[in-house]
């Protein structure tokens, strides 16, 4: 049994991944892939992982939990997704870290499925836009709660990912930059769900709605349907060409500021993020999807 757990992060995916996979439940089920409804497991998995943190788990624990969530007869892979598996928005930043409780959270999730092959998936986002967006979220409690006394220039995704890998070294950890999602989207769906390369999913291009003009969305979908790319690299080149021509300019401009930030604060954070991404791409135990 394979368990794929999509961890978010906050303000990257916004449930678009799991909505697309749920739309394709029937076709994925033919490949032995189960996509349970989010209301069935999000609270359950977090609560159970917390309650059983000091309790031994075994194959029977895993079987009982999965039996309560899976309706299909034959299942080889199950996909779970929630951007609150690592924390809620309010506690995403603390102790000088991004997701300070990430190690304990992933270890708890892994312990629920002791005899399964568990894989974790996660997008990261430039702190220059991630932190302001987080501060503006209704559940985060504002900029003071999000940042407190934290120095944003010291926050590193590589540090977070290192803690996750150390907590679950036997689990595959796949990471990509949220900024690259437009070019990687079909690949991300395939990586998380595990469906075959030739499986065609409905609604793949819904991700681009509101980000690309309606004309561009129609032309892009028609082009890829009529001329299926042979490789992921070819698809990225096609997507890049359509995005360059049809992306809506207002969607590309993101306000990036917090109280107390200097004029060049966002530029400095972006440069530090670029350096951090280079480090992440070389990290042992991390599979990094590059655009």
Secondary structure as UniProt FT lines:
FT   STRAND          2..6
FT   TURN            10..12
FT   TURN            14..15
FT   HELIX           16..23
FT   HELIX           25..29
FT   TURN            30..32
FT   STRAND          33..34
FT   HELIX           38..51
FT   TURN            52..54
FT   HELIX           59..67
FT   TURN            68..69
FT   STRAND          77..81
FT   TURN            83..84
FT   HELIX           89..91
FT   STRAND          93..94
FT   TURN            95..96
FT   STRAND          97..98
FT   TURN            100..101
FT   HELIX           102..111
FT   TURN            112..115
FT   STRAND          117..124
FT   HELIX           127..136
FT   TURN            138..141
FT   HELIX           142..147
FT   TURN            148..149
FT   HELIX           152..154
FT   HELIX           157..167
FT   TURN            168..170
FT   STRAND          172..177
FT   HELIX           178..180
FT   HELIX           181..193
FT   TURN            197..198
FT   TURN            202..203
FT   HELIX           204..208
FT   TURN            210..211
FT   HELIX           214..226
FT   HELIX           232..246
FT   HELIX           249..252
FT   TURN            259..260
FT   TURN            263..264
FT   HELIX           265..280
FT   TURN            281..282
FT   TURN            284..285
FT   STRAND          286..289
//
